[in-house]
Amino acid sequence: MNRLSLLLIITLNFCCSQAVAAQQEIVDELRTILYVDNDIETSSCGDYNAVTRDCENGSFTAYTEISAAAREVEAGITVLIQPGVYSGGIVVTTSGRETAPIIFQSIDAGVIIEANREGRDAFFINQADYIVIDGLTIQNANRAALRVSLSDHVTIRNSTFTDNGSWGVFTDFSDYTIVENCEASGSQRQHGIYISNSSDYPVIRGNRIHHNSGAGLHMNGDASMGGDGIVSHGVIENNIFYENGNTGGSAINMDGVTDSIVRNNLIYDNHASGISLYQIDGASESHNNQVLNNTIIMANNARWALNIQNTQDNKLFNNIVLNNHRTRGSILVNAPISPGFESDYNLVMDRFASDGTGDLRLSLSDWQSLGFDSNSKIASPEEIFVNVDAGDFRLKAGSPAIDAGTPLDLITSDLDSTLRPSGSAFDIGAYEF
C-alpha cells in the first residue's frame, strides 16, 4: 500500500469517527432533555419541536404536565418547561447524581405551578438526591409549595413561592439544601422557608422573604420528630427579610441550631423578633453561631431585635440593631447570661435586657458594665442610612457605621457583593459604604 492510499484511509476513518461522535452528541442530547409544554395538543409526544412548540418535525419527547415528566426522569435528565400554567401534584422519587443531577428548569419567565389549594404539597421531592429546581413559580398550595423530604443535595434557585397555606419551602431530614435567589412570601399560616427535622448544612442565600404570617425563615431541629434534633452548619447570608411575623415568629428563628453563620442580611419592619437563638424543640440549645454584619430595624409593634435565649458561645459583631418599639430594644438575653456570649462593634439604641423577658431594661452603659459592646455606639436610623422612609438602608456619607467595624475572617463582601473593606476599615451592617 502506497503512502497516498494509507493517508486516504486514515482521513476517511477520522471523518467517520467525527461523524459518529456528532451523531452520538445528538443522541445524548435527545436522551438527556425532556420538554414540558401545555400548548401541545396531546398529553405527550416524541416528535416535539421546541422552536415551533408543536409535535411535528422535532425529535424530543414532550409532556403537557410537569408531573408526567417527573415520572420519567433519571440521573442526568433536564426537564425544560415552557411558559404556561401547570397543575400541582408533582412528585419526584428518582435521584440524580453529583455529576448528573436531575434539573427542572423554566425556559423563560412565566412558568407557574397553580396548586389551587388541592392535595397537600404542590411539588414534593421525596427520597431523591441531587435535584435542581430553577426558575419556577409555585403558588396557592394547600400546605407547602415545595417540600423536600429525606433528600440530600437539593438546590432551589431563581424561584418564587407565594400565597401558600403553610410554607413556601419546607424541608425535613434533608442535608445540603440550597435555597438561593428566590422569593418566599404570603405564607398564610406559618413561614416563608422552614428547615426542619435534623436538616444539616443548609444554605439560604440571596432570597427576598416577606409578608409571611409566621417566621421569614424558621430553622428547627425538631427533636420530637426523631433524628439528632439539631440543624447544624447552616449559612444564612445576603437575604432581605421584611413584614414577617404578624402572628409570631422572627425574621430568622433558630431553635436547636448550631455551628452556623448569619451574615449580611437586611431585616426590617418585621413584627415579632429580628433574629432569635433559643431552644424549645431542638435537641440542644442554639450554640456556636455567629451573627455578623446584619442590619436589623424592627417595626413599632415588634419584639426585640436580637433575642438570645438558652444558648452558649454565640457571637454578635458588626451589626446594626435598632428598634421602633417604644419599650423594646436592641438585644435581649436570658438570665443568667449563657457562657461564651460575645457582642461588640455594633450600632445600637440605648435599650438592652438581661433578664430573659425584657421587663428589666438596661442602658448601653449598664450593658457595657456586664462586659459587652464596649466598642459599640448609639446611633439613629437618620444618622446611619441614605433614606429610611424610601427603604434605602445603604450607608450615607458620614454614617457612624463607616470604618467602625472589626475585621472578620468570615466576612469578605457585603449584601451587594461589594468587597470588604472598601475603605480603611470594615463597616458595620449589611452594606459596605
C-alpha positions in Angstrom: 0.0 0.0 0.0 1.4 3.3 -1.0 1.6 6.3 1.3 -1.2 8.1 -0.6 -3.6 5.2 -0.1 -2.8 4.9 3.6 -3.3 8.7 4.1 -6.7 8.4 2.3 -7.8 5.5 4.6 -6.7 7.4 7.7 -8.6 10.5 6.6 -11.8 8.5 5.9 -11.6 6.8 9.3 -11.1 10.2 11.0 -14.1 11.7 9.2 -16.2 8.7 10.0 -15.3 8.9 13.7 -16.1 12.6 13.7 -19.5 11.9 12.2 -20.2 9.1 14.7 -19.2 11.4 17.5 -21.5 14.2 16.2 -24.4 11.7 15.9 -23.7 10.5 19.4 -23.9 14.0 20.7 -27.3 14.4 19.1 -28.5 11.1 20.6 -27.2 12.1 24.0 -29.0 15.5 23.8 -32.2 13.8 22.9 -31.8 11.3 25.8 -31.0 14.0 28.4 -33.6 16.6 27.7 -37.4 16.3 28.2 -39.8 19.2 27.5 -43.0 20.2 29.2 -45.3 22.4 27.1 -49.1 22.7 27.8 -49.6 24.1 24.4 -49.2 20.7 22.6 -52.5 19.0 21.7 -51.7 15.5 23.1 -50.6 14.5 26.6 -47.2 13.5 25.3 -45.3 13.2 22.0 -41.9 12.0 20.7 -41.5 14.5 17.8 -41.6 17.7 19.8 -40.1 20.8 18.1 -39.0 23.3 20.8 -38.9 26.2 18.3 -42.4 25.9 16.9 -43.8 24.4 20.2 -45.7 21.6 18.4 -45.5 17.9 17.9 -44.1 17.6 14.4 -40.7 17.8 12.7 -39.0 17.6 16.0 -37.0 14.9 17.9 -37.6 15.5 21.6 -40.1 14.0 24.0 -42.6 16.4 25.5 -45.4 16.3 28.0 -48.2 18.6 28.8 -47.8 18.3 32.6 -44.7 18.6 34.8 -45.9 15.7 36.9 -45.8 13.4 33.8 -42.2 14.3 33.1 -41.3 13.8 36.7 -42.3 10.2 36.5 -39.9 9.6 33.6 -36.7 11.3 34.9 -33.4 9.6 35.6 -30.0 10.9 36.6 -28.7 13.5 34.1 -32.1 14.5 32.7 -33.0 18.1 32.4 -36.7 18.9 32.2 -37.2 22.2 30.3 -40.5 23.8 30.9 -42.2 26.3 28.5 -44.0 29.3 30.0 -47.6 28.4 31.0 -49.8 27.5 33.9 -49.4 23.9 35.2 -51.1 21.8 37.8 -49.5 20.8 41.1 -49.3 17.2 42.5 -45.7 16.8 41.2 -43.7 14.1 42.9 -40.0 13.3 42.3 -38.7 10.0 43.7 -35.7 9.3 41.4 -32.3 10.6 42.4 -29.7 12.3 40.3 -26.0 12.0 40.9 -23.4 14.6 41.9 -22.1 14.8 38.3 -25.6 14.2 36.7 -28.3 16.0 38.7 -32.0 16.0 37.7 -33.0 19.5 36.7 -36.4 21.1 36.4 -35.9 24.4 34.7 -38.0 27.1 33.2 -37.1 28.1 29.6 -38.4 31.6 30.2 -40.3 33.6 32.8 -43.9 32.7 33.3 -43.7 29.0 34.4 -46.4 28.9 37.1 -47.5 25.9 39.1 -51.0 26.7 40.3 -51.9 24.4 43.1 -55.5 25.7 43.7 -55.4 24.5 47.3 -55.7 20.9 46.0 -53.8 18.0 47.6 -51.1 18.6 50.2 -47.9 19.9 48.7 -47.6 21.2 45.2 -44.1 19.9 44.4 -42.8 17.0 46.5 -39.2 15.8 46.3 -39.2 12.5 48.3 -36.1 10.4 49.0 -34.5 11.8 45.8 -31.0 13.3 46.0 -29.3 15.8 43.6 -32.3 17.6 42.3 -32.3 21.2 41.0 -35.4 23.4 40.8 -34.7 26.5 38.7 -37.0 29.4 37.7 -40.4 28.1 38.8 -43.3 30.0 40.4 -45.4 27.8 42.8 -48.5 29.3 44.4 -51.7 28.6 46.3 -50.5 25.3 47.7 -52.7 23.8 50.4 -49.6 23.2 52.6 -46.1 23.6 51.1 -45.3 25.0 47.7 -42.2 22.8 47.6 -41.4 20.1 50.1 -38.1 18.3 50.3 -38.1 15.1 52.4 -35.3 12.7 53.1 -33.5 14.2 50.1 -29.9 15.5 50.1 -28.2 18.0 47.8 -31.3 19.7 46.5 -30.8 23.1 45.0 -33.7 25.6 44.7 -32.9 28.8 42.8 -34.4 31.7 40.9 -37.9 30.6 42.0 -41.0 32.2 43.6 -43.2 30.8 46.3 -46.2 32.9 47.0 -49.6 32.7 48.9 -49.2 29.2 50.1 -51.1 27.7 53.0 -48.2 26.9 55.4 -44.8 27.3 53.8 -43.1 28.4 50.6 -40.3 25.8 51.1 -40.3 23.0 53.7 -37.5 20.5 54.3 -37.3 17.6 56.6 -34.4 15.3 57.3 -32.6 16.7 54.3 -28.9 17.7 54.2 -27.1 20.2 51.9 -30.2 22.0 50.8 -29.5 25.3 48.9 -32.2 28.0 48.5 -30.8 30.9 46.6 -32.1 33.9 44.7 -35.7 33.0 45.5 -38.8 34.9 46.8 -40.9 33.4 49.5 -44.0 35.5 50.5 -47.5 35.3 51.7 -47.5 32.1 53.7 -50.8 32.2 55.4 -50.4 30.1 58.5 -46.6 29.7 59.0 -43.3 30.5 57.5 -41.7 31.5 54.2 -38.9 28.9 54.5 -38.9 26.1 57.1 -35.7 24.0 57.5 -36.8 21.2 59.9 -36.0 17.8 61.4 -32.3 17.4 61.7 -31.5 19.0 58.3 -27.8 19.9 58.2 -25.7 22.1 56.0 -28.5 24.3 54.7 -27.6 27.4 52.7 -30.2 30.2 52.5 -28.7 32.9 50.2 -29.8 35.9 48.3 -33.5 35.5 48.9 -36.3 38.0 49.4 -38.6 36.7 52.2 -41.6 38.8 53.2 -45.2 39.1 54.3 -45.3 35.6 55.8 -47.7 35.1 58.7 -45.1 33.4 60.9 -41.3 33.5 60.6 -39.5 34.5 57.4 -37.0 31.7 57.9 -37.7 29.0 60.6 -34.9 26.5 61.5 -35.9 23.8 64.0 -34.1 20.6 64.9 -37.5 19.1 65.9 -36.1 16.5 68.4 -39.7 15.3 68.9 -39.7 14.0 65.3 -36.6 11.9 65.7 -33.1 12.2 64.3 -30.5 14.1 66.3 -32.8 17.1 66.7 -30.2 19.6 65.5 -29.8 21.8 62.4 -26.1 22.4 62.0 -23.5 24.1 59.8 -26.0 26.5 58.2 -25.2 29.6 56.2 -27.9 32.4 56.1 -26.5 35.2 54.0 -27.4 38.2 51.8 -31.1 37.8 52.3 -33.7 40.5 52.7 -36.5 39.9 55.3 -39.4 42.3 55.8 -43.1 42.3 57.0 -42.9 38.8 58.6 -44.3 37.6 61.9 -47.7 39.2 62.3 -48.8 36.0 64.1 -45.4 35.4 65.7 -42.1 34.1 64.5 -38.9 36.0 64.0 -37.5 37.1 60.7 -34.9 34.4 61.4 -35.9 31.7 64.0 -33.2 29.3 65.2 -34.3 26.5 67.5 -31.6 23.9 68.1 -29.3 25.4 65.5 -25.5 25.0 65.9 -22.3 26.0 64.2 -24.0 28.3 61.8 -23.4 31.8 60.4 -25.9 34.6 59.8 -24.3 37.4 57.8 -25.0 40.3 55.6 -28.8 40.1 55.9 -31.1 43.1 55.8 -34.0 42.7 58.2 -36.6 45.5 58.6 -40.2 46.1 59.5 -40.8 42.6 61.0 -43.3 42.3 63.7 -42.0 39.6 66.1 -38.3 39.4 66.8 -35.5 40.0 64.3 -33.1 37.1 64.9 -33.8 34.6 67.7 -31.5 31.9 69.0 -33.1 29.6 71.5 -34.1 26.0 72.4 -37.7 24.8 72.6 -38.0 21.6 70.4 -34.3 21.4 69.4 -32.3 18.7 71.0 -29.8 21.2 72.2 -29.6 25.0 72.8 -28.6 27.0 69.8 -24.8 27.3 70.2 -21.6 28.2 68.4 -23.4 30.6 66.0 -22.1 33.8 64.6 -24.3 36.8 63.8 -22.2 39.2 61.7 -22.8 42.4 59.7 -26.5 42.3 59.7 -28.8 45.4 59.5 -31.9 45.0 61.7 -34.6 47.7 62.2 -37.7 46.4 64.0 -41.3 47.7 63.4 -43.0 49.7 66.1 -45.1 46.7 67.2 -42.1 44.3 67.3 -40.3 42.4 69.9 -36.5 42.6 70.4 -34.1 42.9 67.5 -31.8 40.2 68.8 -33.4 37.6 71.1 -30.7 35.3 72.5 -32.2 32.7 74.9 -30.9 29.5 76.4 -27.8 29.4 74.3 -24.0 29.2 74.5 -21.0 30.6 72.6 -22.9 32.8 70.3 -21.1 35.9 68.8 -22.7 39.2 67.6 -20.4 41.5 65.8 -20.7 44.4 63.3 -24.5 44.5 63.4 -26.8 47.5 63.2 -29.5 46.7 65.8 -32.4 49.2 66.1 -36.0 49.1 67.2 -39.0 51.4 66.7 -40.9 49.8 69.6 -41.4 52.3 72.4 -40.1 50.0 75.2 -38.2 47.1 73.5 -34.7 47.5 72.1 -31.6 46.0 70.6 -30.5 42.9 72.5 -32.4 40.6 74.9 -30.5 37.7 76.6 -31.6 35.2 79.2 -30.8 35.3 82.9 -28.2 34.2 83.8 -26.3 35.1 80.6 -25.1 32.0 78.9 -21.4 31.1 78.8 -19.4 32.2 75.8 -21.7 35.0 74.7 -19.9 37.9 73.0 -21.2 41.1 71.5 -19.3 44.1 70.2 -18.7 46.7 67.4 -22.5 47.1 66.9 -24.6 50.2 66.3 -27.4 50.1 68.8 -30.1 52.0 70.6 -29.9 52.7 74.3 -32.0 49.8 75.4 -31.0 46.2 76.4 -32.2 43.5 78.7 -30.5 40.6 80.5 -33.5 39.1 82.4 -34.8 36.9 79.6 -38.1 38.8 79.4 -37.3 42.4 78.8 -39.1 43.6 81.9 -35.8 45.0 83.4 -34.3 47.2 80.8 -30.7 48.4 80.7 -28.9 51.4 79.2 -25.9 50.8 77.0 -23.6 51.8 79.9 -25.4 49.3 82.1 -25.0 46.7 79.4 -21.3 47.5 78.9 -20.7 47.1 82.7 -21.7 43.5 82.2 -18.8 43.1 79.8 -20.5 43.5 76.4 -20.4 46.0 73.5 -17.5 48.1 74.8 -16.8 49.4 71.3 -20.4 49.7 70.2 -22.2 53.1 69.7 -25.7 54.5 69.9 -27.0 55.9 66.6 -30.3 56.7 65.0 -31.6 55.5 61.6 -31.4 59.0 60.2 -27.7 59.2 61.1 -26.9 55.9 59.5 -28.9 55.3 56.3 -29.4 57.0 53.0 -33.3 57.1 53.2 -35.2 55.0 55.7 -38.6 56.2 54.5 -37.8 55.0 51.0 -36.4 51.7 52.2 -32.8 52.6 51.3 -30.7 51.1 54.1 -27.3 51.7 52.4 -24.9 53.8 54.5 -25.0 57.6 53.9 -21.9 59.7 53.7 -20.7 60.4 57.2 -22.6 57.4 58.7 -21.2 56.3 62.1 -21.2 52.8 60.6 -18.4 53.6 58.2 -15.0 52.2 59.2 -16.4 51.4 62.7 -16.4 47.6 62.5 -13.9 45.0 63.4 -12.2 42.8 60.8 -13.8 39.4 60.5 -12.4 36.5 58.5 -15.9 35.2 57.7 -16.8 38.5 56.0 -15.3 39.3 52.6 -18.1 41.1 50.9 -21.5 42.8 51.6 -25.1 42.3 50.7 -24.5 43.8 47.2 -21.2 41.7 46.8 -19.1 44.8 47.4 -15.7 43.7 48.7 -15.0 44.4 52.4 -13.4 46.5 53.5 -13.7 49.2 50.8 -12.2 51.9 53.0 -9.6 51.9 55.7 -11.6 49.5 57.9 -14.7 47.3 58.0 -18.1 49.0 58.0 -21.0 47.9 60.3 -24.2 46.5 58.9 -25.2 44.6 55.8 -23.8 47.3 53.4 -20.3 48.5 52.9 -20.1 52.2 52.0 
